[in-house]
Structure formats: C-alpha cells, structure tokens
Amino acid sequence: MIVWYFPGWLRTQEVQEGVVPALEATFPGAEVVFKSWDGDTLWPLATKHADEAADKFVAEIAALPPEKRDELVLVGHSLGGRIVTRVASRLGAKGLAVREVVLMGAAIPLKDQEVSGVGKGSRLPVLAICNPQDVTLRYVYAALGLEWSAAFGANGAVEKLANVTEVVVPASLVKETPIDSVWGKSEKLKEIANHHALFYLACLKKTIEGEPLPKEDMVVQDFITVEAPVMDREIWWDVLDTRNGWKLERNKVTGHARILDPKKIRRAWGTVPNMTAAFAKLAGAGWHHRVR
C-alpha cells in the first residue's frame, strides 16, 4: 500500500511533526509519501494554487500502472483535502479510481460540484472526516474563503453522497489527542487549534480500527451560519418538519428555510430544498442533540 499525504494551508513544504508516524500507525506497512504543493502563501492565492495542483496530481496518478493505482490511498487535510476531492472527482470522470480516499477537514465549499463526484474516484468508500466545531473551518474559512458556502470538512454534504461515509470528530478525541508543545499547552489552546491534522488522524485511526466513537451533532449547512438564539413564535414561519425537539421551518415572507435545535438556536439556514434534504439526512442518520 502507498499513502500519499496532501497537507493543508501553510504546511505544504514541510510535514508537520507527528503526521507521518500517525499515518504509519494508521496504515501499518504502507509507504507514506508527502506530496508538497505551493500553499505557503496568502489564502486566496493558496486556494488558487490548490485548484491548479489538482490537475497535476490527476495526470500523475493517471500515468501510474493500474496495479499501482489499486494500492494507492490519498489522504488530504484542509486545503489538501480540497485537492484530493478534485483529484478523486476528476479521476472518476475518466473512469479511473485509486484504492481509497480520505478527506480530513476538507476546505472546499460543500456545494462545490466536484464534491458530489468524489466517490467515483475511490474503490473503497471515501472517508470524509468532518468536525462541525472546527474553529478554522467555521470562522477563518468563512472570513477568508469568500466562497459563500460552508466548508464540506465542517458540515458534510447537503445530501448523502454515493460511495462516501461521513465521520464526525468527537470533542472528547480533541481533548485526549496530544499535539505539539505550543498549541498543546492547555485545553483552551487545543480548542482553538482543533483544525490540526493530528486530531483528524486520530479519528481516522479509530474509524479504520472499528472503535466506536461518541456520537456528535453535524447539522449540514447551506449557507455560512452563525449559531444564535431566535424568536420562534411561528408567526412568520411555517413548520415543515420536527424531530426530537428540532424544527425545520420556512419563512412566510422570504421563502428561505432554517433548522432550529431544541434550545431554539438557529443551526443552519438556506433554500427549502437543501434544508429539507439536510434535515432528512440527519434524521436518517439517527442524529441526536448534544447538550452544550
């Protein structure tokens, strides 16, 4: 087995401490290859370079003998996950596939057209590891991304994707996973740095080994959402669906929809079709509310 690791923003020229050992522990006996790209620059330019790099890696993989592709695993973190998403989608469009694809906190809009095709480029189900509490994806990405869509790595897809399994990083795993001495000094710093690749890799290892993970909420976004309490007198809203105290509502004036949790916190908003699909997907997954 060969594992290609695609790093995230500002980590593209030198592998982060602990990442290679974590990958080797997750894929015993595999050859781990660090795939550098030009991402140590300002965010808008880094996203442009990530999108450009995808074509280069597609050509590189397409040129491999079939037996090499059959043992190749692509692991991408953050903007590296954006690259891998595009690579897998474009390979699938060519009728090609690698052994497995792993996306860790992928910094790509959840409504990007290539997200829907990512499963076609992997023989095994794609593992999309998401963290709805990821500070970088929820706030930094929202501020810098300028793509007007929440990140796939924080929220998953609006609808269930073919050949894709979504996994949520539990908050308890972030607390127990050791990282570097700077960001690992305190629990508060670890909460801020919870986009770190090692948290996602710890979740990946447990998932592959079949360890049960605590269930966590992942309310799929349509647009970037700031969670806030709202008035819920149902004067301006029609209730479209309910589940365990959660509500899917449609505004009588604007026609947009929102999802409220049992504490009347707006957790997501967007178009009626997308929010209806998101509500159905979450309900079908047996989701539950975590008391904060």
Backbone as CSV, one residue per row, in Angstrom:
resi,resn,N_x,N_y,N_z,CA_x,CA_y,CA_z,C_x,C_y,C_z
1,MET,0.845,-1.193,0.000,0.000,0.000,0.000,0.882,1.246,0.000
2,ILE,0.469,2.253,-0.737,1.168,3.532,-0.784,0.188,4.621,-0.358
3,VAL,0.584,5.457,0.601,-0.265,6.533,1.092,0.353,7.866,0.681
4,TRP,-0.382,8.624,-0.119,0.034,9.981,-0.462,-0.681,10.940,0.477
5,TYR,0.106,11.751,1.184,-0.473,12.717,2.121,-0.359,14.126,1.546
6,PHE,-1.508,14.804,1.438,-1.579,16.162,0.908,-1.838,17.118,2.075
7,PRO,-0.875,17.950,2.437,-1.022,18.820,3.612,-1.899,20.035,3.338
8,GLY,-2.256,20.713,4.418,-3.101,21.892,4.323,-2.313,23.184,4.257
9,TRP,-3.052,24.264,4.294,-2.520,25.627,4.158,-1.370,25.896,5.120
10,LEU,-0.322,26.511,4.616,0.868,26.922,5.363,1.678,25.749,5.891
11,ARG,1.347,24.539,5.459,2.077,23.337,5.879,2.517,22.528,4.664
12,THR,2.681,23.200,3.519,2.787,22.461,2.265,4.213,22.123,1.838
13,GLN,5.197,22.656,2.544,6.579,22.403,2.150,7.317,21.473,3.108
14,GLU,6.806,21.358,4.305,7.463,20.512,5.309,6.394,19.851,6.162
15,VAL,6.489,18.563,6.327,5.459,17.810,7.030,5.416,18.202,8.500
16,GLN,4.200,18.324,9.036,4.018,18.637,10.445,4.533,17.515,11.335
17,GLU,5.047,17.916,12.485,5.538,16.947,13.454,4.429,15.966,13.841
18,GLY,4.730,14.692,13.798,3.806,13.659,14.231,2.887,13.116,13.158
19,VAL,2.804,13.779,12.009,1.856,13.358,10.981,2.267,12.035,10.336
20,VAL,3.528,11.914,9.945,3.977,10.676,9.296,3.863,9.479,10.244
21,PRO,4.322,9.586,11.507,4.118,8.454,12.429,2.651,8.085,12.602
22,ALA,1.776,9.096,12.621,0.348,8.818,12.770,-0.192,8.075,11.555
23,LEU,0.257,8.456,10.358,-0.170,7.763,9.148,0.378,6.341,9.115
24,GLU,1.622,6.170,9.523,2.224,4.830,9.546,1.519,3.920,10.541
25,ALA,1.065,4.499,11.657,0.328,3.707,12.643,-1.072,3.350,12.137
26,THR,-1.637,4.225,11.324,-2.983,4.002,10.789,-2.972,3.006,9.639
27,PHE,-1.918,3.060,8.823,-1.766,2.162,7.675,-0.474,1.367,7.839
28,PRO,-0.465,0.353,8.720,0.777,-0.394,9.006,1.384,-0.998,7.740
29,GLY,2.677,-0.805,7.597,3.391,-1.375,6.467,3.313,-0.565,5.192
30,ALA,2.555,0.524,5.210,2.397,1.333,3.997,3.598,2.257,3.804
31,GLU,3.848,2.593,2.562,4.837,3.612,2.232,4.126,4.961,2.240
32,VAL,4.573,5.874,3.098,3.942,7.184,3.223,4.750,8.212,2.432
33,VAL,4.073,8.914,1.532,4.727,9.914,0.678,4.099,11.277,0.932
34,PHE,4.919,12.249,1.264,4.464,13.619,1.491,4.402,14.338,0.146
35,LYS,3.210,14.804,-0.240,3.019,15.459,-1.532,2.936,16.975,-1.331
36,SER,4.041,17.634,-1.586,4.076,19.081,-1.388,3.394,19.809,-2.543
37,TRP,2.945,21.026,-2.280,2.355,21.897,-3.295,2.527,23.336,-2.817
38,ASP,2.253,24.300,-3.639,2.539,25.695,-3.331,1.392,26.338,-2.557
39,GLY,1.364,26.086,-1.233,0.277,26.611,-0.423,0.724,27.452,0.751
40,ASP,2.015,27.777,0.834,2.508,28.604,1.936,2.474,30.073,1.527
41,THR,1.281,30.579,1.333,1.085,31.938,0.847,-0.254,32.449,1.352
42,LEU,-0.669,33.633,0.926,-1.960,34.177,1.347,-3.095,33.253,0.907
43,TRP,-4.156,33.227,1.703,-5.240,32.272,1.488,-5.829,32.301,0.083
44,PRO,-6.203,33.454,-0.471,-6.797,33.426,-1.817,-5.866,32.810,-2.863
45,LEU,-4.580,33.095,-2.743,-3.623,32.532,-3.686,-3.420,31.044,-3.421
46,ALA,-3.450,30.659,-2.146,-3.278,29.248,-1.796,-4.433,28.403,-2.353
47,THR,-5.668,28.900,-2.275,-6.794,28.142,-2.826,-6.664,28.015,-4.342
48,LYS,-6.192,29.078,-4.995,-5.976,29.043,-6.438,-4.909,27.998,-6.783
49,HIS,-3.819,27.982,-6.021,-2.755,27.009,-6.264,-3.240,25.581,-6.000
50,ALA,-4.085,25.422,-4.968,-4.626,24.092,-4.669,-5.447,23.571,-5.843
51,ASP,-6.287,24.436,-6.400,-7.117,24.020,-7.524,-6.274,23.705,-8.758
52,GLU,-5.200,24.466,-8.951,-4.305,24.209,-10.077,-3.510,22.924,-9.878
53,ALA,-3.116,22.659,-8.614,-2.317,21.467,-8.330,-3.093,20.183,-8.605
54,ALA,-4.421,20.248,-8.485,-5.241,19.052,-8.685,-5.011,18.438,-10.063
55,ASP,-4.937,19.266,-11.087,-4.722,18.743,-12.436,-3.376,18.035,-12.552
56,LYS,-2.363,18.589,-11.904,-1.036,17.971,-11.943,-1.064,16.583,-11.311
57,PHE,-1.745,16.473,-10.171,-1.794,15.184,-9.481,-2.684,14.180,-10.222
58,VAL,-3.737,14.661,-10.868,-4.561,13.762,-11.686,-3.714,13.138,-12.785
59,ALA,-2.927,13.961,-13.466,-2.074,13.457,-14.546,-1.042,12.464,-14.011
60,GLU,-0.501,12.752,-12.836,0.491,11.871,-12.236,-0.113,10.503,-11.899
61,ILE,-1.320,10.519,-11.344,-1.978,9.259,-10.974,-2.443,8.498,-12.207
62,ALA,-2.963,9.215,-13.183,-3.438,8.566,-14.408,-2.300,7.868,-15.140
63,ALA,-1.070,8.369,-14.974,0.087,7.779,-15.647,0.619,6.538,-14.936
64,LEU,0.142,6.281,-13.726,0.603,5.112,-12.986,0.049,3.824,-13.592
65,PRO,0.784,2.722,-13.483,0.225,1.432,-13.903,-1.002,1.098,-13.056
66,PRO,-1.985,0.392,-13.597,-3.209,0.075,-12.843,-2.935,-0.571,-11.487
67,GLU,-1.921,-1.443,-11.429,-1.637,-2.116,-10.155,-1.149,-1.132,-9.089
68,LYS,-0.508,-0.040,-9.503,-0.073,0.984,-8.556,-1.261,1.803,-8.052
69,ARG,-2.171,2.139,-8.974,-3.379,2.870,-8.553,-4.207,2.036,-7.591
70,ASP,-4.215,0.729,-7.794,-5.018,-0.153,-6.951,-4.522,-0.212,-5.510
71,GLU,-3.276,0.205,-5.263,-2.759,0.182,-3.893,-2.532,1.596,-3.340
72,LEU,-3.013,2.605,-4.066,-2.779,3.996,-3.683,-3.917,4.536,-2.827
73,VAL,-3.553,5.142,-1.695,-4.503,5.795,-0.795,-4.168,7.286,-0.775
74,LEU,-5.162,8.121,-1.008,-4.986,9.569,-0.993,-5.578,10.130,0.290
75,VAL,-4.754,10.831,1.068,-5.205,11.444,2.323,-4.944,12.942,2.227
76,GLY,-5.993,13.745,2.343,-5.837,15.189,2.250,-6.414,15.907,3.443
77,HIS,-5.632,16.856,3.994,-6.086,17.630,5.141,-6.291,19.086,4.736
78,SER,-7.428,19.676,5.116,-7.714,21.082,4.880,-7.683,21.404,3.384
79,LEU,-6.810,22.320,2.935,-6.720,22.583,1.506,-6.177,21.372,0.757
80,GLY,-5.425,20.519,1.460,-5.025,19.249,0.851,-6.234,18.372,0.579
81,GLY,-7.243,18.473,1.447,-8.498,17.759,1.213,-9.249,18.327,0.030
82,ARG,-9.110,19.609,-0.196,-9.697,20.237,-1.380,-9.051,19.661,-2.646
83,ILE,-7.717,19.535,-2.610,-7.005,18.959,-3.749,-7.466,17.526,-3.992
84,VAL,-7.516,16.726,-2.936,-7.878,15.317,-3.085,-9.312,15.171,-3.584
85,THR,-10.219,16.035,-3.110,-11.595,15.995,-3.609,-11.624,16.188,-5.114
86,ARG,-10.913,17.179,-5.599,-10.888,17.442,-7.040,-10.197,16.304,-7.799
87,VAL,-9.113,15.795,-7.239,-8.393,14.694,-7.894,-9.301,13.477,-8.040
88,ALA,-9.973,13.088,-6.948,-10.835,11.904,-6.991,-11.991,12.093,-7.957
89,SER,-12.606,13.274,-7.934,-13.719,13.540,-8.829,-13.276,13.475,-10.289
90,ARG,-12.119,14.043,-10.585,-11.635,14.074,-11.971,-11.145,12.706,-12.429
91,LEU,-10.568,11.926,-11.501,-10.207,10.553,-11.853,-11.465,9.746,-12.181
92,GLY,-12.491,9.914,-11.335,-13.730,9.186,-11.570,-14.359,9.525,-12.905
93,ALA,-14.252,10.798,-13.304,-14.797,11.213,-14.598,-14.055,10.556,-15.759
94,LYS,-12.810,10.144,-15.498,-12.007,9.462,-16.520,-12.173,7.943,-16.457
95,GLY,-12.995,7.479,-15.516,-13.163,6.038,-15.345,-12.026,5.399,-14.585
96,LEU,-11.280,6.197,-13.817,-10.154,5.699,-13.032,-10.475,5.834,-11.547
97,ALA,-9.807,5.023,-10.732,-10.014,5.097,-9.291,-8.769,4.606,-8.564
98,VAL,-8.527,5.169,-7.379,-7.475,4.684,-6.508,-8.104,3.734,-5.491
99,ARG,-7.270,3.174,-4.646,-7.785,2.223,-3.641,-8.742,2.911,-2.669
100,GLU,-8.310,4.058,-2.128,-9.113,4.708,-1.090,-8.808,6.198,-1.052
101,VAL,-9.806,6.969,-0.652,-9.681,8.414,-0.494,-10.117,8.789,0.912
102,VAL,-9.300,9.625,1.578,-9.626,10.105,2.925,-9.555,11.626,2.918
103,LEU,-10.648,12.269,3.304,-10.714,13.726,3.392,-10.800,14.114,4.866
104,MET,-9.893,14.969,5.307,-9.853,15.363,6.716,-10.038,16.879,6.811
105,GLY,-11.221,17.298,7.249,-11.491,18.724,7.362,-11.290,19.435,6.040
106,ALA,-11.847,18.902,4.980,-11.613,19.434,3.634,-12.123,20.867,3.502
107,ALA,-11.215,21.780,3.121,-11.553,23.194,2.970,-12.016,23.456,1.545
108,ILE,-13.214,22.982,1.251,-13.830,23.164,-0.052,-15.312,23.383,0.189
109,PRO,-15.963,24.265,-0.574,-17.392,24.506,-0.337,-18.200,23.218,-0.457
110,LEU,-19.118,23.017,0.469,-19.900,21.781,0.440,-20.780,21.685,-0.793
111,LYS,-21.040,22.832,-1.433,-21.859,22.820,-2.646,-21.017,22.832,-3.921
112,ASP,-19.693,22.685,-3.785,-18.836,22.611,-4.967,-19.252,21.401,-5.805
113,GLN,-19.340,21.571,-7.110,-19.835,20.498,-7.967,-18.962,19.251,-7.921
114,GLU,-17.674,19.392,-7.595,-16.812,18.216,-7.572,-16.946,17.406,-6.284
115,VAL,-17.563,17.967,-5.260,-17.826,17.199,-4.045,-18.745,16.020,-4.360
116,SER,-19.738,16.240,-5.193,-20.712,15.188,-5.490,-20.092,14.019,-6.249
117,GLY,-18.960,14.231,-6.925,-18.344,13.158,-7.697,-17.170,12.502,-7.041
118,VAL,-16.868,12.869,-5.789,-15.646,12.367,-5.159,-15.660,10.845,-4.995
119,GLY,-16.828,10.253,-4.768,-16.912,8.812,-4.538,-16.548,7.968,-5.743
120,LYS,-16.610,8.550,-6.942,-16.325,7.791,-8.158,-14.837,7.506,-8.337
121,GLY,-13.992,8.251,-7.640,-12.551,8.070,-7.806,-11.914,7.148,-6.794
122,SER,-12.726,6.433,-6.001,-12.205,5.560,-4.948,-12.904,4.205,-5.012
123,ARG,-12.109,3.120,-4.965,-12.715,1.785,-4.975,-13.399,1.506,-3.644
124,LEU,-12.734,1.831,-2.535,-13.355,1.713,-1.224,-14.148,2.989,-0.941
125,PRO,-15.117,2.935,-0.040,-15.865,4.147,0.279,-14.940,5.273,0.752
126,VAL,-15.178,6.466,0.253,-14.437,7.637,0.701,-14.766,7.905,2.163
127,LEU,-13.737,8.159,2.969,-13.950,8.553,4.356,-13.836,10.075,4.429
128,ALA,-14.934,10.753,4.680,-14.941,12.203,4.832,-15.044,12.506,6.319
129,ILE,-13.918,12.877,6.915,-13.884,13.134,8.352,-14.119,14.620,8.570
130,CYS,-15.196,14.922,9.265,-15.652,16.306,9.432,-15.664,16.682,10.911
131,ASN,-15.576,17.983,11.163,-15.669,18.465,12.535,-16.474,19.756,12.565
132,PRO,-17.746,19.681,12.971,-18.581,20.879,12.990,-18.116,21.930,13.987
133,GLN,-17.200,21.559,14.904,-16.672,22.514,15.876,-15.283,23.017,15.487
134,ASP,-14.840,22.710,14.274,-13.515,23.129,13.802,-13.480,24.658,13.699
135,VAL,-12.685,25.295,14.553,-12.643,26.750,14.623,-12.163,27.361,13.308
136,THR,-11.148,26.760,12.708,-10.607,27.304,11.456,-11.633,27.242,10.341
137,LEU,-12.313,26.104,10.200,-13.286,25.967,9.121,-14.543,26.798,9.365
138,ARG,-14.939,26.927,10.604,-16.180,27.650,10.902,-16.007,29.159,10.818
139,TYR,-14.826,29.660,11.217,-14.666,31.110,11.313,-13.611,31.662,10.354
140,VAL,-12.422,31.082,10.357,-11.373,31.589,9.474,-11.731,31.341,8.013
141,TYR,-12.180,30.118,7.704,-12.593,29.806,6.340,-13.747,30.699,5.900
142,ALA,-14.690,30.897,6.792,-15.849,31.728,6.460,-15.425,33.166,6.173
143,ALA,-14.421,33.646,6.906,-13.977,35.032,6.721,-13.092,35.192,5.499
144,LEU,-12.228,34.206,5.237,-11.237,34.330,4.169,-11.651,33.646,2.872
145,GLY,-12.536,32.634,2.986,-12.842,31.827,1.807,-13.556,32.574,0.712
146,LEU,-14.467,33.491,1.102,-15.228,34.290,0.143,-15.905,33.415,-0.907
147,GLU,-16.301,32.188,-0.532,-16.921,31.274,-1.482,-18.412,31.106,-1.206
148,TRP,-18.903,31.809,-0.179,-20.330,31.883,0.119,-20.984,30.515,0.289
149,SER,-20.229,29.618,0.845,-20.778,28.305,1.169,-19.975,27.743,2.323
150,ALA,-20.639,27.065,3.240,-19.925,26.450,4.357,-18.970,25.372,3.849
151,ALA,-17.959,25.070,4.648,-16.945,24.101,4.246,-17.453,22.668,4.379
152,PHE,-17.142,21.840,3.396,-17.504,20.426,3.429,-16.895,19.748,4.653
153,GLY,-15.665,20.132,5.013,-14.980,19.494,6.137,-15.576,19.787,7.485
154,ALA,-16.412,20.816,7.574,-17.085,21.113,8.837,-18.491,20.545,8.881
155,ASN,-19.112,20.397,7.712,-20.546,20.120,7.694,-20.983,18.892,6.911
156,GLY,-20.081,18.299,6.137,-20.504,17.216,5.273,-21.306,17.756,4.101
157,ALA,-21.876,16.879,3.318,-22.657,17.274,2.147,-24.118,17.488,2.524
158,VAL,-24.809,18.276,1.721,-26.227,18.523,1.991,-27.015,17.221,1.889
159,GLU,-26.747,16.435,0.851,-27.400,15.141,0.689,-26.361,14.033,0.765
160,LYS,-26.800,12.826,1.056,-25.885,11.705,1.143,-25.224,11.472,-0.210
161,LEU,-23.899,11.304,-0.195,-23.137,11.114,-1.422,-22.877,9.634,-1.676
162,ALA,-22.883,9.251,-2.939,-22.608,7.864,-3.314,-21.165,7.503,-2.988
163,ASN,-20.993,6.340,-2.338,-19.671,5.796,-2.001,-18.879,6.713,-1.073
164,VAL,-19.577,7.437,-0.201,-18.929,8.328,0.766,-19.500,8.064,2.151
165,THR,-18.622,7.872,3.123,-19.019,7.727,4.521,-18.517,8.929,5.292
166,GLU,-19.411,9.645,5.945,-19.025,10.804,6.738,-18.838,10.400,8.200
167,VAL,-17.748,10.892,8.787,-17.423,10.601,10.176,-17.201,11.929,10.892
168,VAL,-17.737,12.048,12.106,-17.600,13.289,12.871,-16.540,13.117,13.954
169,VAL,-15.610,14.079,14.023,-14.588,14.063,15.071,-15.247,14.403,16.405
170,PRO,-15.232,13.506,17.382,-15.854,13.822,18.672,-15.002,14.799,19.476
171,ALA,-15.654,15.660,20.226,-14.949,16.655,21.030,-14.005,15.988,22.034
172,SER,-14.388,14.826,22.544,-13.548,14.126,23.523,-12.213,13.703,22.915
173,LEU,-12.203,13.415,21.619,-10.975,12.990,20.956,-9.985,14.150,20.846
174,VAL,-10.515,15.351,20.638,-9.660,16.528,20.575,-8.959,16.732,21.921
175,LYS,-9.674,16.502,23.001,-9.102,16.697,24.332,-8.004,15.689,24.640
176,GLU,-8.161,14.457,24.169,-7.225,13.407,24.573,-6.054,13.216,23.614
177,THR,-6.097,13.858,22.442,-5.038,13.664,21.458,-3.899,14.651,21.696
178,PRO,-2.668,14.184,21.904,-1.541,15.107,22.108,-1.112,15.748,20.792
179,ILE,-0.778,17.046,20.845,-0.224,17.732,19.683,1.060,18.439,20.111
180,ASP,1.575,19.337,19.289,2.863,19.966,19.587,2.791,20.790,20.870
181,SER,3.976,21.087,21.419,4.073,21.725,22.735,3.509,23.138,22.761
182,VAL,3.467,23.815,21.611,2.960,25.192,21.579,1.443,25.211,21.730
183,TRP,0.732,24.498,20.825,-0.720,24.501,20.845,-1.286,23.516,21.870
184,GLY,-0.464,22.615,22.345,-0.952,21.622,23.294,-0.774,22.010,24.747
185,LYS,-0.424,23.267,25.003,-0.161,23.715,26.374,-1.398,23.641,27.268
186,SER,-2.551,23.949,26.709,-3.770,23.989,27.523,-4.950,23.509,26.703
187,GLU,-6.028,23.167,27.404,-7.236,22.727,26.724,-7.829,23.841,25.873
188,LYS,-7.715,25.081,26.340,-8.268,26.207,25.590,-7.519,26.395,24.275
189,LEU,-6.189,26.295,24.305,-5.410,26.415,23.074,-5.723,25.264,22.126
190,LYS,-5.923,24.069,22.669,-6.264,22.922,21.819,-7.625,23.117,21.157
191,GLU,-8.547,23.750,21.860,-9.851,24.034,21.265,-9.708,24.995,20.089
192,ILE,-8.813,25.983,20.232,-8.588,26.942,19.153,-7.890,26.271,17.976
193,ALA,-6.988,25.332,18.289,-6.183,24.670,17.254,-6.792,23.353,16.802
194,ASN,-8.107,23.202,16.926,-8.715,21.892,16.659,-8.839,21.556,15.176
195,HIS,-8.216,22.370,14.310,-8.118,22.027,12.887,-6.847,21.216,12.614
196,HIS,-6.043,21.024,13.624,-4.760,20.318,13.495,-4.962,18.930,12.874
197,ALA,-4.057,18.560,11.970,-4.173,17.275,11.270,-4.180,16.090,12.224
198,LEU,-3.476,16.187,13.349,-3.379,15.041,14.258,-4.717,14.670,14.879
199,PHE,-5.604,15.646,15.076,-6.941,15.323,15.597,-7.718,14.495,14.581
200,TYR,-7.644,14.896,13.334,-8.335,14.163,12.273,-7.718,12.782,12.070
201,LEU,-6.390,12.693,12.173,-5.723,11.399,12.004,-6.071,10.446,13.149
202,ALA,-6.228,10.987,14.354,-6.639,10.143,15.487,-8.027,9.578,15.246
203,CYS,-8.916,10.400,14.690,-10.265,9.941,14.363,-10.222,8.910,13.240
204,LEU,-9.364,9.132,12.252,-9.221,8.184,11.143,-8.762,6.824,11.651
205,LYS,-7.764,6.813,12.521,-7.237,5.551,13.042,-8.311,4.766,13.788
206,LYS,-9.058,5.440,14.637,-10.108,4.761,15.394,-11.204,4.242,14.461
207,THR,-11.508,5.023,13.420,-12.537,4.605,12.469,-12.116,3.354,11.716
208,ILE,-10.879,3.352,11.213,-10.384,2.203,10.463,-10.301,0.958,11.340
209,GLU,-9.934,1.158,12.606,-9.819,0.030,13.528,-11.168,-0.411,14.082
210,GLY,-12.225,0.308,13.735,-13.565,-0.094,14.150,-13.925,0.270,15.569
211,GLU,-13.169,1.185,16.185,-13.505,1.595,17.544,-14.757,2.476,17.533
212,PRO,-15.681,2.242,18.434,-16.877,3.096,18.476,-16.520,4.508,18.915
213,LEU,-17.084,5.494,18.252,-16.844,6.890,18.593,-18.109,7.500,19.173
214,PRO,-17.961,8.407,20.138,-19.156,9.093,20.657,-19.884,9.811,19.531
215,LYS,-21.205,9.766,19.557,-21.986,10.425,18.518,-21.989,11.936,18.742
216,GLU,-21.881,12.665,17.654,-21.853,14.123,17.714,-22.841,14.689,16.690
217,ASP,-23.365,15.883,16.979,-24.229,16.566,16.019,-23.408,17.041,14.824
218,MET,-23.975,16.938,13.630,-23.399,17.599,12.465,-24.570,18.101,11.631
219,VAL,-24.960,19.340,11.885,-26.078,19.924,11.162,-25.542,20.487,9.853
220,VAL,-25.986,19.929,8.753,-25.468,20.312,7.445,-25.898,21.737,7.102
221,GLN,-24.938,22.545,6.671,-25.206,23.937,6.337,-25.545,24.083,4.848
222,ASP,-26.284,25.110,4.535,-26.473,25.525,3.147,-25.640,26.784,2.928
223,PHE,-25.840,27.774,3.815,-25.026,28.977,3.807,-24.233,29.031,5.110
224,ILE,-23.193,29.854,5.139,-22.412,30.030,6.356,-23.333,30.538,7.454
225,THR,-23.285,29.883,8.612,-24.241,30.165,9.671,-23.541,30.558,10.968
226,VAL,-23.993,31.648,11.559,-23.591,31.999,12.915,-24.709,31.520,13.827
227,GLU,-24.400,30.551,14.683,-25.439,29.996,15.549,-25.877,31.042,16.563
228,ALA,-27.181,31.259,16.663,-27.700,32.279,17.567,-29.121,31.931,17.959
229,PRO,-29.541,32.319,19.174,-30.939,32.101,19.571,-31.861,32.979,18.750
230,VAL,-33.059,32.465,18.459,-34.007,33.206,17.621,-35.381,33.217,18.277
231,MET,-36.206,34.146,17.852,-37.606,34.149,18.254,-38.311,33.032,17.478
232,ASP,-39.104,32.247,18.164,-39.749,31.117,17.495,-41.231,31.066,17.860
233,ARG,-41.930,32.163,17.580,-43.366,32.193,17.875,-44.190,31.664,16.709
234,GLU,-43.511,31.298,15.622,-44.146,30.707,14.439,-45.148,31.655,13.783
235,ILE,-44.934,32.974,13.986,-45.796,33.946,13.327,-45.394,34.081,11.862
236,TRP,-44.075,34.169,11.639,-43.568,34.357,10.286,-43.003,33.075,9.689
237,TRP,-43.211,31.970,10.391,-42.599,30.712,9.958,-43.615,29.583,9.904
238,ASP,-43.546,28.778,8.849,-44.307,27.533,8.761,-43.388,26.389,9.175
239,VAL,-43.895,25.501,10.032,-43.112,24.341,10.452,-43.261,23.237,9.397
240,LEU,-42.146,22.859,8.774,-42.171,21.838,7.729,-41.925,20.437,8.273
241,ASP,-41.152,20.343,9.365,-40.835,19.020,9.926,-40.316,19.213,11.342
242,THR,-40.484,18.184,12.159,-39.959,18.221,13.523,-39.360,16.868,13.856
243,ARG,-38.402,16.874,14.791,-37.812,15.621,15.262,-37.105,15.878,16.586
244,ASN,-37.577,15.211,17.641,-36.941,15.292,18.954,-36.686,16.732,19.403
245,GLY,-37.640,17.610,19.145,-37.490,18.996,19.554,-36.845,19.891,18.516
246,TRP,-36.267,19.316,17.476,-35.676,20.095,16.383,-36.768,20.476,15.385
247,LYS,-36.586,21.590,14.693,-37.589,22.051,13.740,-36.954,22.455,12.410
248,LEU,-37.669,22.136,11.354,-37.369,22.665,10.031,-38.490,23.634,9.705
249,GLU,-38.154,24.921,9.485,-39.166,25.944,9.264,-38.906,26.706,7.964
250,ARG,-39.991,27.239,7.378,-39.897,28.058,6.169,-40.501,29.434,6.452
251,ASN,-39.739,30.481,6.067,-40.213,31.842,6.280,-41.349,32.173,5.320
252,LYS,-42.431,32.725,5.859,-43.617,33.010,5.055,-43.404,34.166,4.081
253,VAL,-42.424,35.010,4.358,-42.189,36.180,3.502,-41.085,35.906,2.482
254,THR,-39.913,35.465,2.972,-38.751,35.289,2.080,-38.719,33.922,1.411
255,GLY,-39.349,32.923,2.050,-39.358,31.573,1.489,-38.143,30.747,1.823
256,HIS,-37.157,31.330,2.563,-35.995,30.510,2.918,-36.316,29.648,4.141
257,ALA,-35.493,28.651,4.378,-35.734,27.704,5.481,-34.625,27.800,6.521
258,ARG,-34.935,27.323,7.708,-33.932,27.270,8.777,-34.155,26.018,9.609
259,ILE,-33.093,25.583,10.304,-33.167,24.447,11.216,-32.864,24.959,12.620
260,LEU,-33.769,24.689,13.554,-33.604,25.094,14.952,-33.399,23.870,15.823
261,ASP,-32.532,24.003,16.822,-32.350,22.905,17.767,-33.350,23.061,18.919
262,PRO,-33.403,22.125,19.865,-34.403,22.207,20.933,-34.287,23.450,21.820
263,LYS,-33.111,24.108,21.792,-32.941,25.331,22.583,-33.263,26.588,21.773
264,LYS,-33.868,26.376,20.584,-34.229,27.466,19.685,-33.001,28.237,19.199
265,ILE,-31.927,27.509,18.983,-30.724,28.061,18.363,-30.782,27.753,16.875
266,ARG,-30.606,28.777,16.037,-30.568,28.527,14.597,-29.246,27.842,14.266
267,ARG,-29.334,26.609,13.767,-28.134,25.838,13.469,-27.801,25.823,11.984
268,ALA,-28.749,26.152,11.128,-28.490,26.190,9.689,-29.621,26.942,9.007
269,TRP,-29.325,27.523,7.831,-30.368,28.172,7.047,-29.982,28.111,5.581
270,GLY,-31.008,28.239,4.702,-30.737,28.184,3.274,-32.015,27.971,2.486
271,THR,-31.871,27.388,1.313,-33.039,27.140,0.467,-33.865,25.999,1.039
272,VAL,-35.151,26.001,0.724,-36.036,24.942,1.227,-35.591,23.558,0.750
273,PRO,-35.278,23.360,-0.537,-34.861,22.010,-0.962,-33.611,21.519,-0.234
274,ASN,-32.607,22.397,-0.088,-31.366,21.966,0.563,-31.557,21.722,2.055
275,MET,-32.305,22.570,2.727,-32.530,22.373,4.150,-33.428,21.155,4.412
276,THR,-34.366,20.902,3.503,-35.203,19.705,3.630,-34.350,18.447,3.473
277,ALA,-33.448,18.462,2.499,-32.549,17.328,2.292,-31.615,17.149,3.481
278,ALA,-31.118,18.266,4.015,-30.226,18.194,5.172,-30.949,17.628,6.389
279,PHE,-32.185,18.079,6.616,-32.964,17.609,7.754,-33.245,16.115,7.623
280,ALA,-33.592,15.679,6.416,-33.878,14.264,6.183,-32.628,13.410,6.352
281,LYS,-31.501,13.914,5.874,-30.248,13.173,6.003,-29.869,12.993,7.468
282,LEU,-29.979,14.062,8.245,-29.624,13.989,9.655,-30.581,13.085,10.420
283,ALA,-31.852,13.176,10.109,-32.835,12.318,10.778,-32.591,10.856,10.439
284,GLY,-32.247,10.586,9.187,-31.995,9.212,8.762,-30.752,8.618,9.363
285,ALA,-29.810,9.488,9.772,-28.569,9.006,10.368,-28.714,8.756,11.861
286,GLY,-29.906,8.972,12.397,-30.119,8.747,13.821,-29.438,9.804,14.670
287,TRP,-29.396,11.027,14.173,-28.707,12.098,14.875,-29.411,12.449,16.176
288,HIS,-28.679,13.102,17.054,-29.235,13.484,18.341,-28.601,14.792,18.770
289,HIS,-29.216,15.449,19.714,-28.714,16.726,20.192,-27.730,16.511,21.332
290,ARG,-26.594,17.193,21.257,-25.622,17.151,22.346,-25.819,18.386,23.206
291,VAL,-26.040,18.210,24.475,-26.213,19.344,25.386,-24.881,20.069,25.508
292,ARG,-24.886,21.382,25.291,-23.638,22.154,25.311,-23.413,22.710,26.695
